Amino acid sequence: MTAHDTLGEFLDGYVQILAEASTTGRRLTRDELQSRRDLGTKAAASGYGWRVLVREHLTASRTGWPTAATPDSVLSVIAQAIDAFADGYERAQRLVIRQEEAARREFIDDLLHGRGDSGHLAARAEQFGLRLSRAHAVAVAEGPAKYDETDPVPRQVEDALFGRFENRRILFTTKDGRMVCIAPGDQGDVLTHFAKQAHAATDGGQVAIGRPRPGAVGIGHSYEEALNALDVAQRMGFEDPLLRAADLLVFPVLARDRQALMDLVRSTLSPLERARGGAQPLLDTLTAYFDTGCVAAETARRLSLSVRALTYRLERIHTLTGTDPTAPAHRYTLQTAVIGARLLDWPTRPL
């Protein structure tokens, strides 16, 4: 059987319709149009390309051209028939695209949240360019707006990413309004480039990179680390464009026992609430002091204070809390409490 014979099934009844409708000059009936749509749908599902199908219609039109009809009438019927055929073909194509998008989204959700059988995930991952036998790391970019894959910003980042690394086994997507890139753990240049492009495209958004982890479950863990790094950065006021979860491990450790952290903040810092103006100004002083490595002159400059005024504030903190921020023996407890306050959003949010 030739390809022509196989394609003929998608033109079933076409020559007859062409002869009858063009000879009388009528338009195609509803049933005739629907039969063309159904055949278009069937052709798309069979995997035939649009160009060869149109060529087959034109060949059949030339072979079965009704000599009793006017050229305008014949061309009108050809246009109606091919248009209905195209409508069915395009509907089938759109359905396939939607199904593929749904399958891809389901796979990404299962992968990032660690759902499903690992063997099944690995098999599906091959379809999307990942080999789960390798360790992977996940980078998450967060901008001022929420994005999906149809927005210009993610498309710009994706084009820049695959334009440089088109042969790498990487996956780009969006999730919960953020951009996500998954790459082999030994290819840090991919995620660094993603971070650079995402930061530029979002006008200063932040990107966090989780640690490389093996297997399908490891990708979910790396993703969660990246999300936690973004959350820590927001709570702590970190403005670095690139955050690495490996550099921020102390913060999840502190936050893991929330009750103990609340007790530490309450017992160490709550006396600051008795100060004039409340606890926040003195807490900001401690934050700046520890961020500068306890250098008084630099702390004063950051706070737009004189060194003398800064010294007074530090003495006031000592008086209220009984803990001296300038004494090395007290510094660790006080600094840990300050970090805890920022993680807990205290004193804005009462303990």
N, C-alpha and C positions, 0 to 999 in steps of 0.2 A: 504494500500500500504506500503510495507517495504522499509527501507532505501536502500536496494539492488536494488529494482525496480526503485526507484527514481534516483539512481546513474547510472542506465543503460542508461539513455538518453544521458549521456556524453561519452558513448562508442558506440554510434550509428554507425554501419558499420565497427566497429573495427575487429570483428571476420572474416568478409568477406574479408577485406583487408589483414588480416594476412594469410588467406588460399590462396588467389590468388597470392600475392606477394612472399610468401615464397616457394610455390610450383614451381614457374617458376624461382625463384632466382633473380627476378628483384628488383630494388629500387622503392620506392613509387613515384607515379607521383606527379606533382605540385598540382593538384586538391586534391589528397588524403592527402597530407601534409597540405594544407590549411584547409581541413575539420577538421583535428585534432587540428589545431591552433584555429579555431573558437569554437570548443567544449571546449578547454582549457580556452578560454576567458569566455565562458558562465559559466563554473564550478566555476571560480574565482568570477564572479559576483554573483553567487548563494551562496557564502560563504562557500563552502566546503574546508576542509583542504587538503593540498597536500598529506599527508601520506595516507589518506583513498582513494584518487583517484588513487594513484600508486598501492595500494593493490587491488583495483577493476580491474585495468588493468592486473595485474599478475594473478588474479583469472580467468578472462576471457581468458587469454592466455593459462592457464593450461587446462581449460575446452574445449576450441576450438583448441587445439594444432593439426596442420595438420600432420597426420601420414605419408603422402607421401613426406614431405619435410625433408631436413636435419636439425639437430639441429642448426647448424651455420646460415643457411638461416632464420630459424624462429626467432632466437635471434636477427639477424640483422634487421628484420622487426619490432620486438618489440621495439628495441632501437630507430629506426627512428620515429615510431609512438609516443612513449612516449616523445621523444625529441621535436617533433613538438607540441604536447599537452602542454608540459612544457613551450614552447616559448609563446604560447597564454596565458597561465595562468600567467606567469611572466609579460607580457606586461600589462595585466589587473591590476595586483597588483601594478605595477609602476604607472599606470594612477590614481589609487585610492590614492596612496601616494601623488602624485603631486597635486591632487585635495584637499586632506586634508591639505597639506602644504599651498596651495593657500588660502584656507578658513581660516586657522589659521593666516596667514600673514594679510589678509584683516581685520580679527577681531582685531588683535593687532594694526594695523594702525588706525582703527576707534576708538578704545578705547583710545589710547594715544593722538589722535588729537581731541577727542570729537565729532566725526562724527556719524551720525545715530541716530535712535530712541532709547531712553534709555531702553524701555521695551524689544526691540529686542536685544540690547546689553546684557542686563541682562540674557536673555534666552540663548544666545550664550556663555556667560561667564561660565555658569554651565558646558558646555562641556569641558572647559579648566581649571576647578578646582577653579574658582573664584565665590564668592557670593557677588554681588554688593550691597546687603543690608548692608554690613559692610563698615566701613571706611578703606581705603587702603593708603599705602605710596609707593612711587616709588624710587628706587635707580638706578643710572646710573653710569656705570664705563667706563672710557675713558683711553685707553692705547696709546703706541707709534705707534700702527698700527690700521688699521680698520679691524673689524672682522665680519664674519657671522657665523651662527650656525654650519656650517660644519668644522670650523677651530679648531685646537687642544686646543687653549686657552679657548674659551667658553665651549667646551666639558669638559675640566678639571674643570672649575668653576662650571658648572652645576652638574657634578658628585659629587663634594664635597658638594654642597648645598643640593641636594636631598638625598645624603647618610646620612646626619644628620637630615634633616627635611622631610623625605619622606611622612609623614602623614599630613603635613601642606598644606593648600590651597594657594599655591604660583604659580607664573608664571615666567618663565625665558625665555628670548628671546634676540635677537640682533636687533638693529635699527640704521640705518645710521652709521654703523661701531662701535657702542658702545654696551656694554652689559647692559641689563635692567632686573631688578628684581622687581616684584610687590608682596607685601605681606600685610596681614591685619595690620592695623595701630597699633594694640596693641601687635604686635609681633616684637618688635624692634630687638630682638636677631637674627631673620632671616636676616634682612638687614645688621646688623653689621657683621654677619658671611660672607654674600655675599661680603661685602666691604673688609674684611680681605683676602678672597680667591682671589678676583679680583685684589687687590693690589699686592699680591704675584705673581699671574700668569702673570701679565703684567709687572713685574720687576719695580714696583714703580708707576703704574698708579694711577690716582685719582678717587675717588668715591664720588658722591654727593647724598644726600638723601633729597627728598622733604617732606613737612609736610603731615601728614595723612589727607585725605579729604574723605567725604562721597560720595557714588554713582559713576556712570560711569563718569560723568563730573569731579568729584573730582580727579579721577585717572589721567585724562589729565592735570589738574592743578598741581598736585604733580610732574608729569613728567616734565612739563615746569619749575617748580621751581628748580628741580635738574639740568636741562640743564643750567638755568640762573646762578646757583651757580658755575658750571664748567666754564662758561664764565667769571664770576666775578673773579674767582681764577686765570684764565689765565691773565686777564687784570691787576689784582692787584699783581701778582707775588706770590700768596699764594701757598705754597708747601705742605700743610697738606694733608696726604693721605685720610682723611675722612672729607668731608664738609657737614654741615647741613644747609639747606636753612633757617631754623629758626634763625640761628646765623648770617645770612648775609642779613637780610631784609632791612637794611639801604641802601645797595647799589642799589637795584632795585628802592627804593624810590628816591634816588638821580638821577638815570638815567632816571626816568619817564618823567621829564620835561627837555629834552635835551637842549633846547634853553636857559633855565634859568641856567643850569649847565655850558654851554659854556660861557655865560655872566659872571658868577662868576669866572671861570678860567681865562678868558681874562682880566677882570678888576683887579683881585688880583695878578695873577702870570706873566702876559705878560711882566712886567718890568724886569723880570729876564733874558730875552733874551738880554738885554744890557750888561750883565756881560761878562767878558772875558771867552771864552769857551762855551758861550751860557747858556741856562737855565737848561740843564740837570744835571750838577754837583750840582747846588744849590737845584734843585728839589729832587735829590737823598739824599741830606743832610737833607732836611725837612722830607722826607719819613722815613729815619732812626731815626731821632730825635723823631718823633711822635710814631714810632713803639716801641721805648724803653721807652715810657712814659715820654719823655722829660728829660731823665737822660743824662747829658752831657758826663760823663765818659764812659758810655756804648755805646753811639752814636759814640764817637771818636774811641773807640776800633773797632766797626763794620766797620767804614770807614777807618781804619788804619791811623788815624790822631792823632795829639796831641790835648789835650783839648784846648790849645791856638789857634791852627789852626781852630778847630771847632768853637770856640767863634768868630773868625774873620769872618767865613762864615755866622754865624747867624746875626752878625752885618751888613754884606754886604746885606743880604736879607732884613733886616729892612730898610736900607738906600734906596734900590731900590724900594721896594714895599710900604714903609710907614707903614708896619705892623710888629710888633715885635713878633717873634715866642716864645719868653720867657715870654711874658706878657699874663696872663690868659685871659684877656679881648679880646685879639686879636687872641688867639690860635684857638678857635672854627672855625672862618671864614677861617683862613689859612689852618687848617687841612682839612676842608671840601673841599676847593679848590684843595688841594693836592690829595685827594681821587678822585675828579672829573677829575683831569688831568690824573690820571692813568686809569680811566674808559674810557676816551676819547682818550687815547694814545697820549696825548700832552706832549712834543712838537714834537714828531716824526711825528704826523699827524697834520697839521695846522688847526686851528679853523676857 
